[in-house]
Amino acid sequence: MVRRDTGGRIVQLPKRTPADGGGVPPAGKLVRSAKLAGVPVAFAGRRMAGVGKRAMGRSVDEVDREIRLRTAQHMFEVLGELKGCIAKLGQLLAVYEFVLPDEVAAPYREALGRLQDSAPAMLPATVHGVLATHIGAGWRSRFQEFDDRRPAAASVGQVHRAVWHDGRPVAVKVMYPGARQAIYDDLQSLRRIGPLFSALLPGADTKAVIEALCSYIREELDYSLEATHQRAFAAAYADDPDFVVPQVIAQYGDVLITEWLDGISLSRLIALGSRPDGPLRPERNRIGLLILRFLLSGPARAGLLYGDPHPGNFRVMPDGRLGVVDFGACAPWPHGYLDMAKDFAPALFSCTPAELESAIRRHGYIEPGRDLDIETVIARLTPIRDAVTAPTIALTPNWLRTHLRAVTDLRVTNVIRQLTMPSQHTPVARTALAGLGVLGQLRAELPLRAEFTRWFPEIVDTLD
């Protein structure tokens, strides 16, 4: 088997066998650390090579752009291979697909696709061992049927279809052996390459943001907590005409058993969307509206943010409702966030320089004492404000490129990079960024203002 490395060279890959670990992603600390360590080493090499290219007459912008793009692709390739904590972090950056230049969007999309694809499947013997460890030697008596074939991927495990002892179809989520320790090791390795994420994430305090994100991802290792989250959502959306949240059947350590959903994966619908015979815009708009409504309504209805909105976690049910799975990354609404938003919204809406700068400083979105070019900040934010306050917004890749590129521009001269984000606000940013990525892939046209008014009227009231 062959592939191209990040420099475009063809390399031979060793064949995988069951002895490689039963299909489990790399869990050895040395292997995972070595892969991560290669990212900053390669970055440093590109920087050195860039000095020579500039000396040969190439422009600074051209060379820097090439360095950033190669580093981004390399980083996502590594994240995709390792899965776990850092793979989840990479999923949050999927929105950057839409702000890359057209000529490099395809390979970047391919890297992200590998990141979201399933990890190497665990062999049946490995799965059975996990079930025996956590349910007991007689685990098969709990099921009428258990299908070892065609498992679906989860971030730190995989999902099998089965029939519970009472005849209900169920999804059995089984954690990879060693996943917990691998993620703990990732946290240590991720700190070492943390500064590189400042090339991809606007804001100054990337260390705090990464730590906050990883703390939520660490919670995904607790299937008991995931079951609690899912029960809260299932109760809040029970018998809802728009949504289906599967009930939790049982939870045994690293095994979570829930109702099975038979809907069509959103990933498949997105893939069909660009085809002439794919889903028409009205259907994509309808599905996009349901996703938007679910994300916005979670805090009010379930008391939680749904933290993992990517295509693999949504299903379109036969009756048209939106099915939602995977509740391990949920988080409570940050304490004080609503009060902050109520105070911040009028300044953001008016974009009056003194008021906006005061709000930015008051709520910790810039480091104390740091200068801020507020006029340029306003110039960057105003088009986005206007778009999201319009009656409808077409969240297409072109829209995201046009309106987010100015904000996510990786050049150090980008004024938005003067800003930072309080780490306690990370759950909201996580849901917002990932949600934008999903809705952009759907190419949905949405009444964002009306939905926001419906679920956050206290914020909208401050604008009157």
C-alpha positions in Angstrom: 0.0 0.0 0.0 1.3 3.5 -0.9 0.4 7.1 -0.2 1.9 10.5 -0.5 3.5 12.2 2.5 3.1 15.9 3.3 5.9 16.8 1.0 4.2 15.0 -2.0 6.6 12.1 -2.0 5.3 8.5 -2.5 6.0 6.3 0.4 5.4 2.6 1.1 3.2 1.8 4.1 3.5 -1.5 6.0 0.6 -3.8 5.9 -1.7 -3.9 9.0 -2.3 -7.2 10.6 -4.3 -8.3 13.7 -1.0 -8.2 15.6 -1.0 -4.5 15.1 -3.3 -4.1 18.0 -6.7 -5.6 17.0 -7.6 -2.6 14.8 -7.2 -0.1 17.6 -5.7 3.4 16.8 -2.1 4.0 17.9 -2.2 4.0 21.7 1.5 3.7 22.6 2.7 6.8 24.3 6.0 6.8 22.3 4.3 6.3 19.0 1.7 9.0 19.6 4.2 11.4 21.0 6.5 10.9 18.1 3.8 11.6 15.6 2.9 14.8 17.4 6.5 15.8 17.8 7.0 15.6 14.1 4.6 18.5 13.5 6.7 21.3 15.1 9.9 19.8 13.7 8.4 19.9 10.2 7.1 23.4 10.9 10.6 24.6 11.8 12.0 23.0 8.7 9.5 24.8 6.5 10.3 28.1 8.2 14.0 27.6 7.5 13.3 26.6 3.9 11.1 29.8 3.6 14.1 32.0 4.4 15.8 30.5 1.3 12.8 31.0 -0.9 12.4 34.6 0.1 16.1 35.1 -0.6 15.4 33.8 -4.1 12.8 36.5 -4.7 9.5 35.0 -3.7 7.2 37.3 -1.7 6.9 37.1 2.0 3.1 36.6 1.8 3.5 33.8 -0.8 6.1 31.9 1.3 4.2 32.4 4.6 1.0 31.2 3.0 2.6 28.1 1.7 4.1 27.4 5.2 0.7 27.8 6.9 -1.1 25.5 4.4 1.5 22.8 4.6 1.5 22.9 8.4 -2.3 22.8 8.5 -2.4 19.8 6.3 0.3 18.0 8.2 -1.3 18.7 11.5 -4.7 17.3 10.4 -3.1 14.2 8.9 -1.5 13.5 12.3 -4.7 14.2 14.2 -6.7 12.0 11.9 -4.3 9.0 12.5 -4.3 9.4 16.3 -8.0 10.0 16.9 -9.0 10.5 20.6 -8.6 13.9 22.3 -6.6 15.7 19.6 -8.7 14.3 16.8 -11.7 15.9 18.5 -9.9 19.1 18.7 -9.2 18.9 15.0 -12.9 18.4 14.3 -13.5 21.8 15.9 -11.3 23.4 13.3 -13.3 22.0 10.3 -14.7 25.5 9.7 -11.2 26.4 8.3 -12.0 24.3 5.3 -14.2 27.2 4.1 -11.7 30.0 4.5 -8.8 28.2 2.6 -8.1 29.3 -0.9 -10.1 27.3 -3.5 -6.9 25.7 -5.0 -6.1 24.0 -1.7 -9.5 23.4 -0.3 -9.7 19.9 -1.9 -6.6 18.4 -0.2 -7.6 20.1 3.1 -11.1 18.6 2.8 -9.5 15.2 2.2 -7.5 15.6 5.4 -10.6 16.5 7.4 -12.5 13.6 5.8 -9.9 11.2 7.1 -10.1 12.9 10.5 -13.9 12.2 10.6 -13.7 8.7 9.0 -13.8 5.7 11.2 -10.7 4.5 12.9 -9.5 1.0 12.2 -12.2 -1.4 13.4 -11.7 -3.4 16.5 -11.6 -7.1 15.7 -14.6 -9.1 17.1 -12.4 -10.8 19.7 -11.3 -7.4 21.1 -14.9 -6.2 21.2 -16.0 -9.3 23.0 -13.2 -8.9 25.5 -14.4 -5.4 26.4 -18.0 -6.5 26.7 -17.0 -9.4 29.0 -14.8 -7.1 31.2 -17.6 -4.5 31.7 -20.8 -6.5 31.5 -19.6 -9.9 32.6 -18.7 -13.3 31.1 -22.4 -13.9 30.3 -22.8 -10.7 28.3 -24.4 -12.5 25.4 -27.4 -13.4 27.5 -28.3 -9.7 27.6 -28.8 -9.7 23.8 -31.0 -11.6 21.4 -28.5 -10.7 18.7 -25.2 -8.9 18.4 -23.7 -7.9 15.0 -20.0 -7.9 14.8 -20.1 -6.5 11.2 -20.0 -3.0 9.9 -19.3 -1.1 13.2 -19.7 2.6 13.1 -16.9 4.8 14.5 -17.1 6.9 17.7 -14.3 9.3 18.8 -12.9 6.8 21.3 -14.6 3.6 20.4 -17.1 2.1 17.9 -20.8 1.3 17.8 -22.4 -2.1 17.0 -26.0 -2.9 16.2 -27.7 -5.4 18.4 -31.1 -6.6 19.7 -31.6 -6.2 23.4 -33.1 -9.1 25.4 -36.6 -7.6 25.3 -36.5 -7.3 21.5 -35.5 -3.6 21.1 -32.9 -2.7 18.4 -30.0 -1.1 20.3 -26.7 0.6 19.6 -23.8 -0.7 21.7 -21.0 1.8 22.1 -17.7 0.1 23.1 -14.6 2.1 24.1 -11.2 1.2 22.6 -9.0 -0.6 25.0 -6.3 1.8 26.1 -8.2 4.9 24.8 -8.3 6.5 28.3 -4.5 6.3 28.8 -3.9 7.4 25.2 -5.9 10.5 25.7 -4.1 11.3 29.0 -0.9 11.0 27.1 -2.3 13.2 24.3 -2.8 16.0 26.8 0.8 16.1 27.6 1.9 16.0 24.0 -0.6 18.6 22.9 0.8 21.1 25.4 4.1 20.9 23.5 2.6 21.7 20.1 0.0 24.1 21.5 1.7 27.2 20.2 1.2 25.9 16.6 -2.6 26.2 17.1 -2.2 30.0 17.3 -1.6 29.7 13.5 -5.1 28.2 13.2 -7.1 29.7 16.0 -7.5 33.5 16.4 -6.9 34.7 19.9 -3.9 35.0 22.2 -4.6 32.5 25.0 -4.5 29.3 23.0 -3.1 27.3 25.9 -6.1 28.0 28.1 -8.5 27.3 25.3 -6.8 24.0 24.5 -6.8 23.0 28.2 -10.6 23.8 28.4 -11.3 21.9 25.2 -9.4 18.8 26.4 -11.1 18.9 29.8 -14.5 18.5 28.0 -13.0 15.8 25.7 -11.7 14.0 28.8 -15.3 13.8 30.0 -16.2 11.8 26.9 -14.3 9.0 28.5 -17.0 8.8 31.2 -19.8 6.9 29.7 -21.8 7.3 32.9 -21.7 11.1 32.4 -22.6 10.7 28.7 -25.6 8.6 29.7 -26.7 11.3 32.1 -26.4 13.9 29.3 -28.3 11.8 26.9 -31.1 11.1 29.4 -31.5 14.8 30.0 -31.8 15.5 26.2 -34.1 12.5 25.7 -36.4 13.7 28.5 -36.4 17.3 27.1 -37.2 16.3 23.6 -39.5 13.3 24.3 -42.4 13.1 21.7 -41.1 16.2 19.9 -42.4 16.6 16.4 -39.0 17.7 15.1 -36.4 15.7 17.0 -35.5 12.1 18.1 -33.0 11.5 20.9 -32.6 7.8 21.6 -33.3 6.6 25.1 -30.4 5.1 27.2 -31.0 1.4 27.8 -28.1 0.6 30.1 -24.5 1.6 30.9 -21.8 -0.7 32.1 -18.4 1.0 32.6 -16.9 1.5 29.1 -20.1 0.2 27.4 -23.1 2.3 26.6 -26.3 0.8 25.2 -29.0 3.1 23.7 -31.9 2.8 21.3 -31.0 2.3 17.7 -31.9 5.0 15.1 -32.5 3.9 11.5 -32.3 7.3 9.8 -30.1 8.4 7.0 -26.7 9.8 8.1 -26.3 13.5 7.4 -22.9 12.7 6.0 -24.5 10.8 3.2 -27.0 13.6 2.5 -24.1 16.2 2.3 -22.2 13.9 -0.1 -25.3 13.7 -2.3 -26.0 17.4 -2.1 -23.7 18.4 -4.9 -25.2 15.8 -7.3 -27.9 16.8 -9.8 -30.2 14.1 -8.3 -29.2 15.0 -4.7 -31.4 16.6 -2.0 -33.1 19.9 -3.2 -32.5 23.2 -1.5 -35.8 23.1 0.4 -35.0 19.8 2.0 -31.4 21.0 2.9 -32.9 24.2 4.3 -35.4 22.2 6.4 -32.7 19.9 7.8 -30.4 22.9 8.4 -33.2 24.6 10.3 -33.7 21.6 12.6 -29.9 21.4 13.3 -29.8 25.1 14.1 -32.9 24.8 16.3 -31.5 21.9 18.2 -28.2 23.6 18.9 -29.9 26.9 20.0 -32.7 25.2 22.1 -30.4 22.9 24.1 -29.6 25.3 26.9 -33.2 26.3 27.4 -34.8 22.8 27.1 -32.1 20.5 28.5 -29.9 22.9 30.4 -26.9 21.7 28.3 -25.0 22.7 25.2 -24.7 20.0 22.6 -21.0 20.0 22.0 -20.4 17.6 19.0 -22.4 18.9 16.0 -20.7 17.1 13.0 -22.5 15.2 10.2 -21.9 11.8 11.7 -24.0 12.6 14.7 -27.2 13.5 12.9 -29.8 11.3 11.2 -32.7 12.2 9.0 -35.5 9.8 10.2 -38.1 8.2 7.9 -40.8 10.5 9.2 -38.6 13.6 8.6 -37.5 14.2 12.1 -33.9 14.9 13.0 -32.2 12.1 15.0 -29.3 13.1 17.2 -26.7 10.8 18.8 -23.4 11.0 20.8 -23.9 13.1 23.9 -20.4 12.7 25.4 -19.3 16.3 24.6 -22.1 18.2 26.2 -21.5 21.0 28.7 -23.5 23.2 31.0 -24.2 26.7 29.8 -21.2 28.7 31.2 -21.9 30.6 34.4 -22.6 34.2 33.7 -22.5 33.8 29.9 -26.0 35.1 29.4 -25.4 38.2 31.5 -22.2 38.8 29.5 -24.1 38.4 26.2 -26.9 40.8 27.3 -24.3 43.4 28.2 -22.2 42.8 25.1 -25.0 42.6 22.5 -25.9 46.3 22.3 -22.3 47.3 21.8 -21.8 44.7 19.1 -25.0 45.6 17.4 -24.3 49.4 17.3 -20.5 49.0 16.7 -20.0 52.3 18.3 -16.2 52.4 18.8 -16.1 53.5 22.5 -18.9 51.2 23.6 -17.5 48.1 21.7 -14.0 48.5 22.9 -15.3 49.0 26.5 -17.3 45.8 26.2 -14.4 43.9 24.7 -12.1 44.9 27.6 -14.8 44.5 30.3 -15.5 40.9 29.4 -11.9 39.7 28.9 -11.7 39.5 25.1 -8.4 41.2 25.0 -5.4 41.0 27.4 -5.3 43.9 29.9 -3.2 46.8 28.7 -3.0 45.6 25.1 -3.6 48.1 22.4 -6.7 47.6 20.2 -7.3 49.0 16.7 -11.1 49.2 17.3 -11.9 50.8 14.0 -10.4 47.8 12.1 -12.2 45.4 14.5 -15.5 47.1 13.6 -14.7 46.9 9.9 -14.2 43.2 10.3 -17.2 42.5 12.5 -19.8 44.7 10.8 -20.4 42.5 7.7 -20.9 39.4 9.9 -23.2 41.3 12.2 -25.3 42.5 9.2 -25.4 39.0 7.8 -26.6 37.2 10.9 -29.2 39.9 11.7 -30.7 39.8 8.2 -34.1 37.9 7.8 -32.3 34.9 6.3 -28.7 33.9 5.8 -27.3 31.5 3.2 -24.7 29.5 4.9 -22.8 28.4 1.9 -19.1 27.7 1.6 -18.8 31.0 -0.4 -20.5 32.9 2.4 -18.2 31.4 5.0 -15.1 32.3 2.9 -16.3 35.8 2.3 -17.3 36.7 5.9 -15.0 34.5 8.0 -11.7 34.9 6.0 -11.2 38.4 7.4 -11.7 37.1 10.9 -9.7 33.9 10.6 -6.9 35.3 8.4 -3.7 33.7 9.7 -1.4 36.6 9.2 -0.1 38.3 12.3 -1.2 41.6 10.9 -4.9 40.5 11.3 -6.3 42.8 14.0 -8.7 40.2 15.2 -5.7 38.2 16.4 -5.3 40.9 19.0 -8.4 39.5 20.6 -8.6 36.4 22.9 -11.4 34.3 24.4 -12.0 33.6 28.1 -11.5 29.8 28.4 -14.9 29.4 30.2 -16.6 30.5 27.0 -15.0 27.7 25.0 -18.1 25.4 25.1 -20.1 28.0 23.3 -17.4 28.6 20.7 -17.0 24.9 20.2 -20.7 24.4 19.4 -20.8 27.6 17.2 -17.8 26.7 15.1 -18.7 23.1 14.6 -22.3 24.1 13.9 -21.2 26.6 11.3 -19.1 23.9 9.6 -22.1 21.5 9.4 -24.6 24.1 8.2 -22.0 25.3 5.6 -21.6 21.8 4.2 -25.4 21.6 3.9 -25.5 24.9 2.0 -28.6 25.8 4.0 -30.5 29.1 3.9 -31.7 29.8 7.4 -33.8 32.3 9.4 -31.0 32.7 12.0 -32.4 36.0 13.4 -35.9 34.5 14.1 -34.5 31.4 15.7 -32.1 33.4 17.9 -35.0 35.6 19.0 -37.0 32.5 19.9 -34.5 30.9 22.1 -32.6 34.0 23.5 -35.3 36.7 23.8 -33.6 38.3 26.8 -30.5 39.1 24.6 -32.6 40.4 21.7 -34.6 42.6 24.1 -31.4 44.5 24.9 -31.3 45.7 21.3 -34.6 47.6 21.4 
